[in-house]
Structures are given as C-alpha cells and as structure tokens.
Amino acid sequence: MNARSATTAPPLRRYPRAVARDQDDPIRSLLAGITPALFMGNPAGTVVLMESKVVEAGGDPDEVLEWVRTHGGYPDKSFAVSTRRGRGPTLKPREAPKPYYVVPQDALE
C-alpha cells in the first residue's frame, strides 16, 4: 500500500438520498414523465427539468421544489441573454432567466 492510497478518502456521494423510496409518489411520477432539458452542463448523474414543463404537466412548483430538495436536488436559473438583430446597435431585449430543477437521475427511477 502506498502513501497516497492511505490518505485518499473514498468519494462521497454528491446527492445523498434523504428519504425512503415511496412506490406511490405522485411527484416522482410527474417528474419522471417530463422530458429532461438537454443543456445546462448539469453534473453527471443528474437531469434538468424546466419549471415551465412541470407547471404544464400540472405540478405545483413549491411542492416540486420541496420534493427535489428532499431527494438531493436543487433549483437553478438559466442566464438571461440578449442577441443582436441585423447590423448596428439594435439588440433584442433580454429574456428573463428560466427556472429549472437539477434532480438526481436515480431519484426518478
């Protein structure tokens, strides 16, 4: 055994599971049915679910946020961006940041 392996701690789970799995969990069922957003550079083992898609599917953002946090996820927002149209100083107005949830993938299974 070398000195490096003796001092290296095993990796910690980044998104600990805080609650027991409930087979009849309506929020898990709702979130599992939403197609994840394919962007954002979220951490490995997680999925991004847009808040607007959760609301469209009939979810309550406050209840979903509580569920996400309980299962090791967190809320975040996209960056506001503006773009140029054509030539010159004309800018398209900034879009508001879009809220989303970062959820551990295994919490949805």
C-alpha positions in Angstrom: 0.0 0.0 0.0 1.5 3.3 -1.0 1.2 6.6 1.0 -1.2 8.2 -1.5 -3.9 5.5 -1.3 -3.7 5.6 2.5 -4.6 9.3 2.6 -7.2 9.3 -0.1 -10.7 9.1 1.2 -13.4 7.3 -0.8 -15.5 9.6 -2.9 -18.6 11.0 -1.2 -22.0 10.8 -2.9 -22.8 14.3 -4.0 -26.6 13.9 -3.9 -27.4 11.9 -0.8 -30.8 10.2 -0.7 -32.6 11.7 2.4 -35.8 9.7 2.3 -37.1 6.2 1.7 -38.5 5.4 -1.7 -42.3 5.5 -1.8 -43.8 3.4 -4.6 -46.9 5.6 -4.9 -45.2 9.0 -5.1 -47.2 11.3 -7.4 -44.4 13.9 -7.7 -41.9 11.3 -8.8 -44.4 10.0 -11.3 -45.0 13.6 -12.6 -41.3 14.4 -12.9 -40.4 11.0 -14.5 -42.9 11.7 -17.2 -41.3 15.1 -18.2 -38.6 15.1 -20.9 -35.3 16.4 -19.5 -33.8 19.6 -21.0 -30.6 18.8 -22.9 -28.4 21.7 -21.9 -27.0 23.5 -18.9 -23.9 21.4 -18.2 -25.5 19.7 -15.2 -23.4 17.3 -13.1 -23.2 13.7 -14.2 -26.0 11.6 -12.8 -28.5 14.4 -12.8 -31.2 15.6 -15.1 -32.6 19.1 -15.7 -36.3 19.6 -15.6 -37.7 23.0 -16.6 -40.1 24.6 -14.1 -42.4 25.6 -17.1 -42.7 21.9 -18.1 -43.5 20.9 -14.5 -46.3 23.5 -14.4 -47.6 22.4 -17.9 -47.8 18.9 -16.6 -49.9 20.0 -13.6 -47.3 20.2 -10.9 -47.1 22.8 -8.1 -43.7 24.5 -8.2 -43.5 24.8 -4.4 -44.3 21.2 -3.8 -42.0 20.0 -6.5 -39.1 22.2 -5.1 -39.6 20.7 -1.7 -39.5 17.2 -3.2 -36.4 18.0 -5.3 -34.5 19.3 -2.3 -35.6 16.3 -0.2 -34.2 13.9 -2.8 -30.8 15.7 -3.1 -31.6 18.1 -6.0 -31.6 21.8 -6.2 -33.2 24.7 -8.1 -31.3 26.9 -10.5 -31.9 29.5 -13.3 -30.6 29.9 -16.8 -28.7 33.0 -17.8 -30.5 35.9 -19.3 -29.2 36.6 -22.8 -29.7 39.3 -25.5 -28.9 38.9 -29.1 -28.2 41.3 -32.0 -30.6 41.6 -34.9 -29.1 42.6 -38.2 -26.4 45.3 -38.3 -25.8 48.1 -35.9 -26.5 48.5 -32.2 -30.0 47.0 -32.3 -30.4 44.5 -29.5 -33.3 42.1 -28.9 -34.4 42.6 -25.3 -33.1 40.1 -22.7 -35.2 37.1 -22.0 -35.8 36.5 -18.3 -33.8 33.7 -16.7 -35.7 30.4 -16.8 -36.0 28.5 -13.6 -35.3 24.7 -13.6 -34.6 21.8 -11.2 -31.5 19.7 -11.1 -32.6 16.2 -10.0 -30.5 13.1 -9.3 -31.4 10.7 -12.1 -31.8 7.8 -9.7 -34.4 9.7 -7.7 -36.7 9.4 -10.7 -36.3 5.7 -11.3 
